[in-house]
């Protein structure tokens, strides 16, 4: 299973989002540090879930990283995150 699909699965499982988009933006970073010719090095996550209500932005981002797991984050160079708490 590709990294993008693993991220989607883990985020759906933990947060039951009403909206989720995981975009592989690796090609936009061609030639930059951490870029991988196979892709899957830079991701942008947009997620909406009531899970994030009342959590600080830092806590929200920590929850995303914890859900993705260290095993996956070690394979990824960069992740940007947009969260909408419902």
N, CA, C and O atoms as CSV, one atom per row, in Angstrom:
chain,resi,resn,atom,element,x,y,z
A,1,UNK,N,N,0.847,-1.178,0.000
A,1,UNK,CA,C,0.000,0.000,0.000
A,1,UNK,C,C,0.891,1.240,0.000
A,1,UNK,O,O,1.860,1.314,0.756
A,2,UNK,N,N,0.566,2.196,-0.837
A,2,UNK,CA,C,1.352,3.434,-0.940
A,2,UNK,C,C,1.162,4.280,0.325
A,2,UNK,O,O,0.185,4.126,1.057
A,3,UNK,N,N,2.110,5.161,0.553
A,3,UNK,CA,C,2.097,5.987,1.770
A,3,UNK,C,C,0.829,6.829,1.847
A,3,UNK,O,O,0.217,6.921,2.911
A,4,UNK,N,N,0.426,7.440,0.743
A,4,UNK,CA,C,-0.775,8.284,0.749
A,4,UNK,C,C,-1.992,7.489,1.234
A,4,UNK,O,O,-2.759,7.972,2.066
A,5,UNK,N,N,-2.162,6.290,0.720
A,5,UNK,CA,C,-3.299,5.464,1.122
A,5,UNK,C,C,-3.209,5.062,2.593
A,5,UNK,O,O,-4.232,4.981,3.272
A,6,UNK,N,N,-2.017,4.815,3.083
A,6,UNK,CA,C,-1.842,4.486,4.498
A,6,UNK,C,C,-2.220,5.670,5.381
A,6,UNK,O,O,-2.859,5.499,6.419
A,7,UNK,N,N,-1.820,6.878,4.962
A,7,UNK,CA,C,-2.173,8.088,5.719
A,7,UNK,C,C,-3.688,8.239,5.766
A,7,UNK,O,O,-4.262,8.465,6.832
A,8,UNK,N,N,-4.335,8.114,4.611
A,8,UNK,CA,C,-5.799,8.236,4.544
A,8,UNK,C,C,-6.462,7.228,5.476
A,8,UNK,O,O,-7.352,7.591,6.245
A,9,UNK,N,N,-6.043,5.979,5.416
A,9,UNK,CA,C,-6.625,4.939,6.254
A,9,UNK,C,C,-6.493,5.285,7.736
A,9,UNK,O,O,-7.462,5.189,8.489
A,10,UNK,N,N,-5.293,5.686,8.149
A,10,UNK,CA,C,-5.055,5.968,9.570
A,10,UNK,C,C,-5.847,7.183,10.050
A,10,UNK,O,O,-6.370,7.181,11.165
A,11,UNK,N,N,-5.937,8.221,9.215
A,11,UNK,CA,C,-6.685,9.417,9.610
A,11,UNK,C,C,-8.182,9.150,9.653
A,11,UNK,O,O,-8.866,9.646,10.548
A,12,UNK,N,N,-8.703,8.382,8.712
A,12,UNK,CA,C,-10.126,8.029,8.736
A,12,UNK,C,C,-10.455,7.190,9.963
A,12,UNK,O,O,-11.479,7.390,10.616
A,13,UNK,N,N,-9.576,6.258,10.258
A,13,UNK,CA,C,-9.786,5.360,11.390
A,13,UNK,C,C,-9.834,6.113,12.718
A,13,UNK,O,O,-10.681,5.827,13.564
A,14,UNK,N,N,-8.935,7.065,12.902
A,14,UNK,CA,C,-8.851,7.754,14.194
A,14,UNK,C,C,-9.840,8.912,14.323
A,14,UNK,O,O,-10.429,9.093,15.389
A,15,UNK,N,N,-10.036,9.706,13.253
A,15,UNK,CA,C,-10.778,10.963,13.383
A,15,UNK,C,C,-12.169,10.950,12.758
A,15,UNK,O,O,-12.930,11.895,12.965
A,16,UNK,N,N,-12.529,9.911,11.998
A,16,UNK,CA,C,-13.837,9.860,11.343
A,16,UNK,C,C,-14.180,11.230,10.731
A,16,UNK,O,O,-15.199,11.827,11.078
A,17,UNK,N,N,-13.344,11.714,9.838
A,17,UNK,CA,C,-13.527,13.074,9.332
A,17,UNK,C,C,-14.727,13.216,8.401
A,17,UNK,O,O,-15.099,12.278,7.696
A,18,UNK,N,N,-15.324,14.403,8.412
A,18,UNK,CA,C,-16.379,14.711,7.451
A,18,UNK,C,C,-15.754,15.123,6.121
A,18,UNK,O,O,-16.407,15.066,5.079
A,19,UNK,N,N,-14.499,15.534,6.159
A,19,UNK,CA,C,-13.750,15.877,4.946
A,19,UNK,C,C,-12.300,15.480,5.162
A,19,UNK,O,O,-11.733,15.719,6.228
A,20,UNK,N,N,-11.705,14.873,4.146
A,20,UNK,CA,C,-10.290,14.511,4.203
A,20,UNK,C,C,-9.707,14.534,2.801
A,20,UNK,O,O,-10.236,13.907,1.883
A,21,UNK,N,N,-8.620,15.256,2.648
A,21,UNK,CA,C,-7.886,15.284,1.394
A,21,UNK,C,C,-6.408,15.170,1.730
A,21,UNK,O,O,-5.877,15.971,2.500
A,22,UNK,N,N,-5.748,14.183,1.157
A,22,UNK,CA,C,-4.315,13.998,1.350
A,22,UNK,C,C,-3.682,14.103,-0.030
A,22,UNK,O,O,-3.880,13.247,-0.892
A,23,UNK,N,N,-2.918,15.172,-0.216
A,23,UNK,CA,C,-2.327,15.457,-1.517
A,23,UNK,C,C,-0.816,15.214,-1.479
A,23,UNK,O,O,-0.114,15.740,-0.616
A,24,UNK,N,N,-0.337,14.421,-2.412
A,24,UNK,CA,C,1.100,14.206,-2.563
A,24,UNK,C,C,1.649,15.390,-3.353
A,24,UNK,O,O,1.404,15.500,-4.555
A,25,UNK,N,N,2.382,16.268,-2.694
A,25,UNK,CA,C,2.935,17.463,-3.321
A,25,UNK,C,C,4.425,17.314,-3.624
A,25,UNK,O,O,5.130,18.307,-3.806
A,26,UNK,N,N,4.889,16.100,-3.676
A,26,UNK,CA,C,6.315,15.832,-3.855
A,26,UNK,C,C,6.875,16.485,-5.114
A,26,UNK,O,O,7.968,17.050,-5.087
A,27,UNK,N,N,6.143,16.411,-6.201
A,27,UNK,CA,C,6.653,16.950,-7.464
A,27,UNK,C,C,6.895,18.454,-7.378
A,27,UNK,O,O,7.770,18.979,-8.067
A,28,UNK,N,N,6.135,19.148,-6.544
A,28,UNK,CA,C,6.323,20.591,-6.352
A,28,UNK,C,C,7.661,20.897,-5.684
A,28,UNK,O,O,8.118,22.039,-5.706
A,29,UNK,N,N,8.284,19.894,-5.097
A,29,UNK,CA,C,9.529,20.079,-4.352
A,29,UNK,C,C,10.724,19.440,-5.062
A,29,UNK,O,O,11.766,19.205,-4.450
A,30,UNK,N,N,10.565,19.168,-6.335
A,30,UNK,CA,C,11.637,18.561,-7.135
A,30,UNK,C,C,12.939,19.348,-6.955
A,30,UNK,O,O,12.979,20.566,-7.127
A,31,UNK,N,N,13.991,18.621,-6.608
A,31,UNK,CA,C,15.301,19.242,-6.434
A,31,UNK,C,C,15.555,19.813,-5.051
A,31,UNK,O,O,16.683,20.197,-4.740
A,32,UNK,N,N,14.531,19.875,-4.218
A,32,UNK,CA,C,14.700,20.404,-2.861
A,32,UNK,C,C,15.129,19.281,-1.920
A,32,UNK,O,O,15.068,18.099,-2.261
A,33,UNK,N,N,15.554,19.674,-0.761
A,33,UNK,CA,C,15.961,18.712,0.265
A,33,UNK,C,C,14.822,17.741,0.559
A,33,UNK,O,O,13.668,18.143,0.706
A,34,UNK,N,N,15.163,16.471,0.641
A,34,UNK,CA,C,14.183,15.454,0.996
A,34,UNK,C,C,13.348,14.948,-0.160
A,34,UNK,O,O,12.581,14.000,0.008
A,35,UNK,N,N,13.478,15.563,-1.346
A,35,UNK,CA,C,12.692,15.136,-2.496
A,35,UNK,C,C,13.113,13.737,-2.907
A,35,UNK,O,O,14.294,13.392,-2.852
A,36,UNK,N,N,12.154,12.943,-3.316
A,36,UNK,CA,C,12.403,11.578,-3.743
A,36,UNK,C,C,11.826,11.417,-5.143
A,36,UNK,O,O,10.670,11.771,-5.374
A,37,UNK,N,N,12.599,10.896,-6.071
A,37,UNK,CA,C,12.120,10.751,-7.449
A,37,UNK,C,C,10.915,9.826,-7.564
A,37,UNK,O,O,10.194,9.879,-8.560
A,38,UNK,N,N,10.688,8.993,-6.577
A,38,UNK,CA,C,9.517,8.119,-6.554
A,38,UNK,C,C,8.285,8.794,-5.974
A,38,UNK,O,O,7.209,8.197,-5.934
A,39,UNK,N,N,8.434,10.030,-5.526
A,39,UNK,CA,C,7.322,10.754,-4.914
A,39,UNK,C,C,7.138,10.344,-3.462
A,39,UNK,O,O,8.008,9.714,-2.861
A,40,UNK,N,N,6.004,10.708,-2.921
A,40,UNK,CA,C,5.632,10.371,-1.553
A,40,UNK,C,C,6.624,10.870,-0.508
A,40,UNK,O,O,6.903,10.184,0.475
A,41,UNK,N,N,7.150,12.067,-0.731
A,41,UNK,CA,C,8.068,12.665,0.242
A,41,UNK,C,C,7.472,13.910,0.898
A,41,UNK,O,O,7.879,14.277,2.001
A,42,UNK,N,N,6.516,14.564,0.239
A,42,UNK,CA,C,5.889,15.798,0.733
A,42,UNK,C,C,4.371,15.671,0.596
A,42,UNK,O,O,3.858,15.403,-0.490
A,43,UNK,N,N,3.663,15.866,1.702
A,43,UNK,CA,C,2.206,15.728,1.692
A,43,UNK,C,C,1.531,16.959,2.301
A,43,UNK,O,O,2.072,17.615,3.191
A,44,UNK,N,N,0.340,17.246,1.794
A,44,UNK,CA,C,-0.506,18.288,2.378
A,44,UNK,C,C,-1.811,17.617,2.788
A,44,UNK,O,O,-2.478,16.975,1.976
A,45,UNK,N,N,-2.163,17.775,4.062
A,45,UNK,CA,C,-3.367,17.157,4.616
A,45,UNK,C,C,-4.382,18.241,4.948
A,45,UNK,O,O,-4.073,19.207,5.646
A,46,UNK,N,N,-5.608,18.067,4.432
A,46,UNK,CA,C,-6.746,18.916,4.812
A,46,UNK,C,C,-7.773,17.987,5.437
A,46,UNK,O,O,-8.183,16.993,4.838
A,47,UNK,N,N,-8.181,18.332,6.661
A,47,UNK,CA,C,-9.090,17.456,7.396
A,47,UNK,C,C,-10.083,18.276,8.207
A,47,UNK,O,O,-9.735,19.316,8.766
A,48,UNK,N,N,-11.318,17.799,8.266
A,48,UNK,CA,C,-12.363,18.382,9.115
A,48,UNK,C,C,-12.924,17.273,9.992
A,48,UNK,O,O,-13.339,16.223,9.501
A,49,UNK,N,N,-12.930,17.522,11.296
A,49,UNK,CA,C,-13.457,16.532,12.231
A,49,UNK,C,C,-13.796,17.204,13.560
A,49,UNK,O,O,-13.099,18.115,14.006
A,50,UNK,N,N,-14.870,16.740,14.179
A,50,UNK,CA,C,-15.237,17.256,15.503
A,50,UNK,C,C,-14.224,16.822,16.563
A,50,UNK,O,O,-14.200,17.386,17.657
A,51,UNK,N,N,-13.402,15.843,16.259
A,51,UNK,CA,C,-12.376,15.372,17.192
A,51,UNK,C,C,-11.493,16.531,17.664
A,51,UNK,O,O,-11.022,16.532,18.801
A,52,UNK,N,N,-11.274,17.505,16.798
A,52,UNK,CA,C,-10.323,18.584,17.092
A,52,UNK,C,C,-10.928,19.747,17.878
A,52,UNK,O,O,-10.210,20.673,18.252
A,53,UNK,N,N,-12.240,19.712,18.134
A,53,UNK,CA,C,-12.883,20.789,18.890
A,53,UNK,C,C,-12.218,20.976,20.250
A,53,UNK,O,O,-12.018,20.010,20.987
A,54,UNK,N,N,-11.882,22.204,20.575
A,54,UNK,CA,C,-11.323,22.522,21.884
A,54,UNK,C,C,-9.834,22.239,22.034
A,54,UNK,O,O,-9.251,22.559,23.070
A,55,UNK,N,N,-9.209,21.648,21.025
A,55,UNK,CA,C,-7.778,21.372,21.116
A,55,UNK,C,C,-6.980,22.538,20.543
A,55,UNK,O,O,-7.396,23.166,19.569
A,56,UNK,N,N,-5.845,22.819,21.146
A,56,UNK,CA,C,-4.967,23.857,20.603
A,56,UNK,C,C,-4.422,23.389,19.257
A,56,UNK,O,O,-4.461,22.199,18.946
A,57,UNK,N,N,-3.927,24.306,18.479
A,57,UNK,CA,C,-3.363,23.957,17.173
A,57,UNK,C,C,-2.210,22.962,17.321
A,57,UNK,O,O,-2.088,22.025,16.532
A,58,UNK,N,N,-1.383,23.166,18.315
A,58,UNK,CA,C,-0.257,22.254,18.556
A,58,UNK,C,C,-0.768,20.853,18.877
A,58,UNK,O,O,-0.251,19.870,18.345
A,59,UNK,N,N,-1.773,20.753,19.735
A,59,UNK,CA,C,-2.339,19.451,20.101
A,59,UNK,C,C,-2.997,18.787,18.884
A,59,UNK,O,O,-2.889,17.574,18.705
A,60,UNK,N,N,-3.672,19.579,18.055
A,60,UNK,CA,C,-4.283,19.040,16.841
A,60,UNK,C,C,-3.221,18.405,15.946
A,60,UNK,O,O,-3.393,17.287,15.462
A,61,UNK,N,N,-2.131,19.125,15.733
A,61,UNK,CA,C,-1.060,18.623,14.869
A,61,UNK,C,C,-0.391,17.393,15.487
A,61,UNK,O,O,-0.040,16.457,14.769
A,62,UNK,N,N,-0.216,17.386,16.786
A,62,UNK,CA,C,0.349,16.202,17.457
A,62,UNK,C,C,-0.543,14.985,17.260
A,62,UNK,O,O,-0.053,13.879,17.030
A,63,UNK,N,N,-1.842,15.191,17.350
A,63,UNK,CA,C,-2.781,14.090,17.149
A,63,UNK,C,C,-2.671,13.527,15.730
A,63,UNK,O,O,-2.727,12.313,15.536
A,64,UNK,N,N,-2.515,14.409,14.743
A,64,UNK,CA,C,-2.336,13.962,13.354
A,64,UNK,C,C,-1.070,13.115,13.243
A,64,UNK,O,O,-1.107,12.011,12.700
A,65,UNK,N,N,0.043,13.628,13.752
A,65,UNK,CA,C,1.310,12.890,13.682
A,65,UNK,C,C,1.232,11.564,14.431
A,65,UNK,O,O,1.752,10.556,13.953
A,66,UNK,N,N,0.598,11.551,15.583
A,66,UNK,CA,C,0.447,10.298,16.330
A,66,UNK,C,C,-0.391,9.291,15.558
A,66,UNK,O,O,-0.099,8.095,15.579
A,67,UNK,N,N,-1.424,9.761,14.879
A,67,UNK,CA,C,-2.282,8.865,14.107
A,67,UNK,C,C,-1.524,8.275,12.918
A,67,UNK,O,O,-1.687,7.101,12.587
A,68,UNK,N,N,-0.700,9.098,12.286
A,68,UNK,CA,C,0.051,8.627,11.117
A,68,UNK,C,C,1.094,7.592,11.531
A,68,UNK,O,O,1.431,6.711,10.740
A,69,UNK,N,N,1.588,7.681,12.707
A,69,UNK,CA,C,2.575,6.782,13.315
A,69,UNK,C,C,4.009,7.118,12.908
A,69,UNK,O,O,4.269,7.609,11.810
A,70,UNK,N,N,4.895,6.845,13.798
A,70,UNK,CA,C,6.316,7.119,13.586
A,70,UNK,C,C,6.859,6.343,12.379
A,70,UNK,O,O,7.720,6.840,11.653
A,71,UNK,N,N,6.360,5.143,12.176
A,71,UNK,CA,C,6.817,4.324,11.047
A,71,UNK,C,C,6.615,5.056,9.717
A,71,UNK,O,O,7.488,5.018,8.851
A,72,UNK,N,N,5.476,5.715,9.554
A,72,UNK,CA,C,5.225,6.450,8.312
A,72,UNK,C,C,5.924,7.805,8.293
A,72,UNK,O,O,6.483,8.193,7.267
A,73,UNK,N,N,5.900,8.522,9.398
A,73,UNK,CA,C,6.514,9.851,9.395
A,73,UNK,C,C,8.015,9.772,9.155
A,73,UNK,O,O,8.606,10.739,8.673
A,74,UNK,N,N,8.641,8.659,9.473
A,74,UNK,CA,C,10.066,8.501,9.182
A,74,UNK,C,C,10.329,8.376,7.684
A,74,UNK,O,O,11.454,8.605,7.241
A,75,UNK,N,N,9.322,8.021,6.899
A,75,UNK,CA,C,9.470,7.879,5.451
A,75,UNK,C,C,9.145,9.168,4.704
A,75,UNK,O,O,9.419,9.282,3.509
A,76,UNK,N,N,8.562,10.139,5.405
A,76,UNK,CA,C,8.077,11.381,4.795
A,76,UNK,C,C,9.011,12.524,5.182
A,76,UNK,O,O,9.423,12.638,6.336
A,77,UNK,N,N,9.340,13.371,4.202
A,77,UNK,CA,C,10.199,14.512,4.493
A,77,UNK,C,C,9.414,15.679,5.104
A,77,UNK,O,O,9.886,16.317,6.044
A,78,UNK,N,N,8.213,15.959,4.570
A,78,UNK,CA,C,7.449,17.117,5.057
A,78,UNK,C,C,5.955,16.864,4.951
A,78,UNK,O,O,5.468,16.242,4.007
A,79,UNK,N,N,5.239,17.374,5.961
A,79,UNK,CA,C,3.788,17.319,5.990
A,79,UNK,C,C,3.279,18.715,6.362
A,79,UNK,O,O,3.716,19.297,7.355
A,80,UNK,N,N,2.360,19.243,5.567
A,80,UNK,CA,C,1.664,20.469,5.964
A,80,UNK,C,C,0.220,20.085,6.258
A,80,UNK,O,O,-0.337,19.184,5.631
A,81,UNK,N,N,-0.377,20.782,7.222
A,81,UNK,CA,C,-1.692,20.368,7.723
A,81,UNK,C,C,-2.635,21.573,7.823
A,81,UNK,O,O,-2.257,22.634,8.320
A,82,UNK,N,N,-3.859,21.389,7.345
A,82,UNK,CA,C,-4.948,22.339,7.551
A,82,UNK,C,C,-6.054,21.580,8.273
A,82,UNK,O,O,-6.522,20.548,7.791
A,83,UNK,N,N,-6.473,22.093,9.437
A,83,UNK,CA,C,-7.503,21.419,10.227
A,83,UNK,C,C,-8.698,22.348,10.412
A,83,UNK,O,O,-8.547,23.527,10.730
A,84,UNK,N,N,-9.877,21.793,10.207
A,84,UNK,CA,C,-11.117,22.493,10.497
A,84,UNK,C,C,-11.848,21.680,11.549
A,84,UNK,O,O,-12.276,20.557,11.284
A,85,UNK,N,N,-11.994,22.244,12.741
A,85,UNK,CA,C,-12.762,21.543,13.774
A,85,UNK,C,C,-14.226,21.961,13.586
A,85,UNK,O,O,-14.530,23.136,13.379
A,86,UNK,N,N,-15.100,20.998,13.662
A,86,UNK,CA,C,-16.523,21.249,13.399
A,86,UNK,C,C,-17.268,21.586,14.659
A,86,UNK,O,O,-18.475,21.826,14.616
